[in-house]
Amino acid sequence: MTQFDEVYSKVCEMLCDAKDLEMDDLNPDMPLYQLKLDSLDYVELMVLAKKEFGVTVESELFVDNINMTLRELCQYLSDKSH
């Protein structure tokens, strides 16, 4: 399993739990805004990134990239992780 696949799997798991979705409901090219995430969901993503991957994500990442896809987020985390 590649680093990206591991990140994608964990992020999708968190999103499915948070939004009561199935893995089949998600795809890598889906924009995050389509998931109707609230501020708590974004905070959970930031905590997950820090805890699981050692990556500090600032809220500006989401604010400045409103069309960010799930793939772009996971690629960012994968590239920054240790």
C-alpha positions in Angstrom: 0.0 0.0 0.0 1.4 3.4 -1.0 1.6 6.3 1.4 -1.2 8.0 -0.6 -3.4 4.9 -0.4 -2.9 4.8 3.4 -3.7 8.5 3.8 -6.7 8.2 1.5 -8.1 5.2 3.4 -7.8 6.9 6.8 -9.2 10.2 5.6 -12.2 8.5 3.9 -12.7 6.4 7.1 -13.0 9.6 9.1 -15.3 11.3 6.6 -17.5 8.3 6.5 -17.8 8.2 10.2 -18.4 12.0 10.4 -21.0 12.2 7.7 -22.6 8.7 7.9 -21.4 7.8 4.5 -20.2 4.5 2.8 -16.8 4.3 1.2 -18.6 3.9 -2.1 -20.1 7.4 -1.7 -16.6 8.9 -1.9 -14.2 9.2 -4.8 -10.8 10.9 -5.0 -11.9 13.6 -7.5 -14.8 14.7 -5.3 -14.5 18.3 -4.1 -14.6 18.6 -0.3 -17.4 21.1 -0.4 -19.6 18.5 -2.0 -19.4 16.6 1.4 -21.0 19.5 3.1 -18.4 19.5 5.9 -18.9 21.8 8.8 -16.2 23.5 10.9 -16.0 20.6 13.3 -15.4 18.2 10.4 -12.5 20.3 9.2 -11.1 20.4 12.7 -11.3 16.6 12.9 -9.4 16.4 9.6 -6.7 18.7 11.0 -6.5 16.6 14.2 -6.3 13.4 12.1 -3.6 14.8 9.9 -1.5 15.7 13.0 -2.2 12.5 14.9 -1.9 9.9 12.1 0.6 11.6 9.8 2.5 14.2 11.8 1.3 16.9 9.5 0.1 20.3 10.8 -2.7 21.6 8.6 -3.7 25.2 9.0 -7.4 26.2 8.4 -6.1 28.5 5.6 -5.5 25.4 3.5 -9.2 24.8 3.2 -10.2 28.5 3.1 -7.7 29.2 0.3 -8.6 26.1 -1.7 -12.3 25.9 -1.6 -12.4 23.6 -4.6 -9.9 21.2 -3.1 -10.6 17.6 -4.0 -10.3 14.6 -1.7 -7.3 13.5 -3.9 -5.6 16.9 -3.5 -6.0 16.8 0.3 -4.7 13.3 0.6 -1.8 14.0 -1.8 -0.9 17.1 0.3 -0.9 15.0 3.5 1.0 12.2 1.8 3.7 14.6 0.6 4.0 16.3 4.0 4.0 13.2 6.2 7.0 11.6 7.7 
